[in-house]
Amino acid sequence: MAMAAAAPTVPICHGRRASPCSSKQVSVSVSVAMRAWASKSSSLSSSSSKSPRLVAAHATAVATKEAASTTSSSQGGHELLMFEALREGLSEEMERDPKVCVIGEDVGDYGGSYKVTKGFSEKFGSWRVLDTPIAENSFTGMAIGSAMTGLRPVVEGMNMGFLLLAYNQIANNCGMLHYTSGGQFTIPIVIRGPGGVGRQLGAEHSQRLESYFQSVPGLQMVACSTPYNAKGLMKAAIRCENPVILYEHVLLYNLKEKIPDEEYVCCLEEAEMVRPGTEITILTYSRMRYHVTQAAKTLVDRGYDPEIIDIRSLKPFDMYTIGESVRKTHRVLIVEECMRTGGIGASLRSAIMESFWDELDGPIGCLSSQDVPTPYSGPLEELTVVQPHQIVTAVENLCGKK
Amino acid sequence: MMVPKPASSWARLITTGLLRRPSHPFHASRSTIAPVRFPSSPSCGPFASVLRERQFCSSSSSGDESEDHLDEFLDFPGAKVGFINKIKFTAERPQEPVPCFRVLDDHGRLIKDAYMPEVDKPLAIRMYQNMVTLQVMDTLFFEAQRQGRFSFYLTTFGEEAINIASAAALNNDDMVYAQYREPGVLMWRGFTLKEFANQCFSNVADYGKGRQMPVHYGSAKLNYPTVSSPIGTQLPHAVGAAYAFKMDQKPLCTTTFFGEGASSEGDFHGAMNFAAVLEVPVLFICRNNGFAISTPASEQFKSDGVVAKGHAYGMRSIRVDGNDTLAMYATVKAARKMAVEESRPILIEALTYRVGHHSTSDDSGKYRKGDEMQHWKTMRDPVLRFRRWLEGEGWWDTDAEQKLRSDARNEVISALQSAGSQMKQPLTNLFTDVYDTIPRNLIQQEKELRSTVGRHHEDYPSDVPLY
């Protein structure tokens, strides 16, 4: 389980990678945490810490109509855009732990291509917010080396696609060295950056790297989709002892949301309930979440009751939340931005079929992007990714017309 | 109108200017490369004004200020340079290759007027003992592989001096990022023969828990990260570690070893560039042993070896006789001091010869002559050469040699026997350390594997404990 360090004020997130028997206890204590957060009570005893301000965002498949992950508090909180939420999370972690540093191109005075590190070099100095020459493989390697020596670097890829250049270091060293060294060296590195299909950025800037990295053992992968989970996942990723890749999406940086003022950390291994439902489980992540929620409006109008889960954790999958949902609805549709061949959807479909075959009433649907390099032309680009009307049609096909 | 000076006198001005900087036996000396001037202090970054350049970065002292063209600068952001009004291409190589520093001649005698490092008898003997033990270990482990006792091995024959002398010149807290032909560094720091053998046998005592090929040693305790097979990936790691040391203001440096073949990898370029730009304390020690498996150095690059590349990155560099223990020791010692005190990277090209095959998967007789290998193995053996010097000092003799070799042989054989007879790594360790704690999917996979092994017990090796 990815436990944060045992400092008194650190909120702890509960994952479900703990020993098999604890999952029930975990969900009980965390739902207590949820009520505590909702009622703003300040003290809470959790299983292992004396933390007075435990705030955990926990996705539960229990049928409540409240979204567990977004703030619905009317008592404070502040509004910001997603890139600002990432910035806030990163800044808090850098203040908390002097070992955290940022390495990437133009992250220093320039503030990062998407302004995630704006103001950091004044605040933390240009050594902790390191501008690098253009050599992704080498600065990723540098980050790995510094992580082995005790730092906690956050590597920013200007665009995730550029990190293809860092594939050697990521696949052969980052994910591997903890294992091959027999546990002697840890690589608590975070690799993050914007990816996914943007608006007419061309194929080289529209890569979905989660497809390529999902197979690398030793890595954890998460995808953020709201300012709330962006900040929470950023913090969790930095505190995690494993190498984590945090996928952001170019088109989501300006999403606005109100997030809590108190410190909180999301759980890296957990999925997020977006809309509880009963009829079909729609699994999605990142930008496609918004296409799904848009499609859901149409679906609800037509009388369907979809359950929407933002899987968030791409490696490992939160099979607990997904499983609970499948047991309830018996139908699954996966909506992703990866290409049809070899994407997250392909793996997820296989994992669900393997574990929940008996629960399924029909084949698992999977809507993915076309197996083509993303064209520049606007209309063509739109045709390569999944659009809301396709989601509506797919649900109608899986659930039967109403 | 400005009277342009002929290129050669401009070059003379520049080089004399360079030589007038604080004198240090290790600065680069001659070069006929056409003038491009680099700011001599970090404060003259690419955004400094032209005026500032003249005040702080002038390469000449009082005598030459009358030259007109010294006032003429082109202040591009990419470089602040004087100009020349003739076409002049910089030669692809300097007229003379960079000379190679050595202290002992091929017969182990001190060269006249050579710079002699401070090496006392205990240090010298300890270095020699390690070199011999390394040689003996390599011989017997290689044979063990040939006998099928483990699947792979690679030797360090011919490079014992590089291994041991570098290690001796470093501080034990310096991180060392090795390629794979540097077990001597571990040996110097205290890795035992048993520990080496355990790793090669992937037995239950292996610190790597059976996950890496033989010779891919690693020890957090001895500050030597586990060897990773891809060539050159350790170079940026070393730079990153040096970055961490600099951030923590520790008076340490990192060292990374690589062969001349690795200098072709992209990571070499990135790491060298980063190290120079970031001004971090890292030593890049290149073992130019003449071969990258079958590719000779003449086909690896067209530059004057690897030492010439230091200049290209703005990094101080030196070429040393890698088979000369004293020269290696002196060079690494001096480089380390500079790296730590001045927070700068240094490139050391140690010229040597790969006496053995690339590995047990290679038969180098296919691409080089047997008598060439024999010549370097016997006449140019670094171990023998150092021994001659020790004997010349009266610190070593035949009896000591016999005893050392026989003791080493017995210890190696005993280590092999002991390691070979131990159980292999248990099944549990197949799934641990992939993450900090074992995740659900791997618990599941382990369960399935155990049940398969349980059902087909006879099809699985008996020396793998099932706990």
Interface residues (C-beta under 8 A of the other chain):
Chain A: M1 A2 R16 R17 A18 P20 C101 W127 R128 L130 T132 P133 A135 N137 S138 F139 T140 G141 M142 A143 I144 G145 S146 A147 M148 T149 G150 L151 P153 N168 Q169 N172 N173 M176 L177 H178 Y179 T180 S181 G182 G183 Q184 F185 T186 P217 G218 Q220 C240 E241 N242 E269 P316 M319
Chain B: M175 Y177 D206 Y207 G208 K209 R211 Q212 H216 G218 S219 A220 P225 T226 S228 S229 P230 T233 Q234 L235 P236 H237 A238 V239 G240 A241 Y243 A244 F245 K246 M247 D248 T254 G266 D267 H269 G270 A271 N273 F274 V277 L278 T432 D433 V434 Y435 D436 T437 I438 P439 R440 N441 I443
